[in-house]
Amino acid sequence: MSEIASSVAPPVPAAAEKLKFYGLWIAAAIVLLLLPKIFSSGGSLTTFSLIGISIIFSLSYNILLGQTGMLSFGHAVYYGLGGFLVIHAINIIGANKWPIPLPLVPLIGGLTGLAFAMLLGWVSTQRSGTAFAMISLGVAELIASSALILRTFFGGEAGISANRTKLLRVFDWNFGPQIQIYYLVAAWTLIAVIAMYALTRTPLGRMCNAVRDNPERVQFVGYDPHVVRYLAFCFSGFFAGIAGALAAINFEIANSAYLGAVQSGTVLFATYIGGVGFFIGPIVGAIFVTLLSLSLSDLTPVWQLYFGLIFIAVVVFAPGGITGLLMMHRPLLKAGTLSRMLPSYAIAFVPTLAMIAGLILSIETIVHYTVNPGDDSHIKAFGVSFDAATPYIWAMAAILLVGGYLVARKTWTWVGHAWDDATSVAREKGVAA
Amino acid sequence: MSTAIELRGVEKSFGITSVIRNVNLTVAQGERHALIGPNGAGKSTLFNLISGYMMPTTGSILLRDEVISNLPPYQINRRGLSRSFQVTNVFANMSVWENLRCAVLWAAGHRYAFWKNIDNLPEVRDRTARILQDINLTQRRDVPAGLLTYAEQRALEIGITIAGGADVILLDEPTAGMSHAETERAVALIRRLTEGRTLLIVEHDMSVVFGLADRISVLVYGQIIASGTPEEIRGNPKVKEAYLGEEAA
């Protein structure tokens, strides 16, 4: 390296930093390895498997949305086709006794996703923005409706199933028990996350960011933005296919829901809530949304409504997602002024919580009267029982909602002042831009 | 001397409005050529035509004797022609360093590589560092381009334009909106960075034009009314009448 680069270029990471970086991956591997030792119930193993699948799927989606600036409404196509092909593959491999063990099968899903992305992506990636979004939606509807029409391949509404235990065994694992599936998913999650992270650190990965920021200018530094978008789309399809394959292996079934708009919406949702601006954003989002969807559906019948409200709240108040919200605090942490925020957060938390409680109470009461008015009015939501028919509850809901809102609005101004104060100190110390 | 850029009977019309009319222009290799003319004369359109952003309605454009008027911008860029924009056109969310590095990658031969670690490309690092130093933004290396001051963004704009090592450079009003001191610095920068390269520059500041250019062409209502050395242009009565007026007299 020349003298100029060493004095002007960003410093090459020191050995200690490199060690820290690789240590992070190793730590992640150890956590994945030990997780079943701490939470060993079948239910939690299934939850972890679903989270792993969702992490791969969300990260693959963020190659499009966060990194290349393409909003897709049909990403489930590549997930679902990966899943279907893998179910067929397991059946064929099992029937012919081919020497292919189950841990390699997700690769078939990945290659399926890749093949369809290569096929369908060339036209749709000509443009980004609205044109791309609309084409992705159209393709998704096309594939999803063919899933119900082409019964021999997609199995109609019932879908098609397979037995994952009939393949060649490795280390005497037949992948019947959930713990073995957990380790299979965990291993693929780690591999896929590392691969997708590495992709962001390549010339193509950087040009994806450039295309996201300014596709016009990219053309004048020698790159064809269409090709950049197309390649990003292909990688995205590949990893989505792997996620779909793991889902199919986990459930031993693939059906039209894999390909549907709900699936496409959920991945958009998880990625956006987690935060598209950071690599770990979709990981956070996948964990959050999976846990939330599993727990909310036990707590209330209208859990999808709450999902929608959370999504709207994130879009309006925290467009950077959960990760963006946390990362905002990093300069404060460095400057040591984070503690100044805590009192105002604590104060604001109380009325905000009251407002949310009022909102939930109102929603559940309204749901009772609109969805099942004839039923017993003693209902239970979020583990709390109350009588939806008493004016006392209505009044409480109104007071909590309106009063909470009025007080919360006041306290959030205090949070704003505390924020300005804390960041200006951080800026003086030179840690915030 | 061989020609770098040649325009032969180039016309451009949008609907019935013709913006560029029968323009013939030759820029020799290694020449600093300024394009001047009143607002709306079609200077930026001419740049858009040469750089492939738009295609001419008729006529042809040649880069080193090769027809480029039917090529997309990235193909023209790969053949060694690079342009800047009048309105700053950078990668706003990426750091200064990332901006310059993106502009270096293709020329350094890395194309769409997804198997190379970007931090492991010493020659890219080297070239990026050199450009960063050339445009004096070393202190601002890690700042997102969108947060730079106006003059800094203009410098980055020039940096991105020259980073790929193109030997034909088109600069569209590089000093627009700059203070006197900033303009002087920018001109010195342009002079230094385009040493040994061909430069076609659109500029409104006449002191910049007459100080920098070897030759000047005057574009009025989509037509080149005069082309020559600064002295010839200064003495040309048609130019005086159409554009320079008393200012240069």
Contacts between the chains, C-beta under 8 A, distances in Angstrom:
chain1	res1	chain2	res2	distance
A	1	B	122	5.3
A	1	B	125	6.9
A	1	B	126	6.8
A	2	B	126	5.2
A	2	B	129	7.9
A	4	B	126	6.9
A	4	B	129	5.1
A	4	B	130	5.6
A	4	B	133	6.3
A	5	B	122	7.3
A	5	B	125	5.0
A	5	B	126	4.6
A	5	B	128	8.0
A	5	B	129	4.2
A	5	B	130	7.9
A	7	B	129	7.8
A	8	B	129	4.1
A	8	B	130	7.9
A	8	B	132	5.5
A	8	B	133	5.2
A	8	B	138	5.3
A	8	B	141	7.4
A	9	B	97	7.6
A	9	B	125	5.1
A	9	B	126	7.9
A	9	B	128	6.8
A	9	B	129	4.3
A	9	B	132	7.8
A	10	B	97	6.2
A	10	B	141	6.7
A	10	B	142	7.0
A	12	B	119	7.4
A	198	B	117	7.5
A	199	B	114	6.1
A	201	B	117	5.7
A	201	B	118	5.5
A	201	B	119	6.8
A	202	B	113	6.1
A	202	B	114	4.8
A	202	B	115	6.9
A	202	B	116	5.8
A	202	B	117	6.7
A	202	B	118	5.8
A	203	B	105	5.1
A	203	B	110	4.3
A	203	B	111	7.3
A	203	B	112	7.1
A	203	B	113	4.6
A	203	B	114	7.5
A	203	B	116	6.1
A	203	B	118	5.7
A	203	B	121	7.8
A	204	B	112	5.1
A	204	B	113	6.2
A	204	B	114	4.1
A	205	B	114	7.2
A	205	B	118	7.2
A	206	B	98	6.6
A	206	B	101	6.9
A	206	B	102	6.0
A	206	B	105	7.2
A	206	B	118	5.7
A	207	B	102	6.3
A	207	B	105	6.8
A	207	B	112	7.2
A	209	B	91	7.3
A	209	B	93	7.6
A	209	B	94	5.9
A	209	B	98	7.3
A	210	B	91	5.2
A	210	B	94	6.9
A	210	B	98	8.0
A	210	B	102	4.6
A	212	B	93	7.8
A	213	B	91	4.0
A	213	B	92	5.7
A	213	B	93	5.2
A	213	B	94	6.0
A	214	B	89	6.6
A	214	B	90	7.0
A	214	B	91	5.2
A	214	B	92	7.1
A	216	B	89	6.8
A	217	B	85	7.7
A	217	B	89	5.0
A	217	B	90	6.9
A	217	B	91	6.7
A	217	B	160	7.4
A	218	B	74	7.8
A	218	B	102	7.7
A	219	B	52	7.9
A	219	B	72	6.9
A	219	B	73	4.0
A	219	B	74	4.8
A	219	B	77	7.2
A	220	B	51	6.7
A	220	B	73	5.5
A	220	B	74	7.5
A	220	B	77	5.6
A	220	B	82	6.6
A	220	B	83	5.9
A	220	B	161	7.9
A	221	B	77	6.5
A	221	B	82	7.7
A	221	B	102	6.1
A	221	B	103	4.4
A	221	B	105	7.7
A	221	B	106	6.2
A	221	B	160	6.6
A	221	B	163	7.5
A	221	B	164	6.0
A	222	B	74	5.5
A	222	B	77	4.6
A	222	B	78	5.1
A	222	B	105	7.8
A	222	B	106	3.2
A	222	B	107	6.5
A	222	B	164	6.1
A	223	B	74	5.8
A	223	B	105	7.9
A	223	B	106	5.9
A	223	B	112	7.9
A	224	B	72	7.2
A	224	B	74	4.9
A	227	B	112	6.3
A	228	B	112	6.9
A	231	B	112	5.8
A	231	B	114	7.0
A	235	B	114	7.4
A	433	B	143	7.0
A	433	B	144	8.0
A	433	B	147	6.5
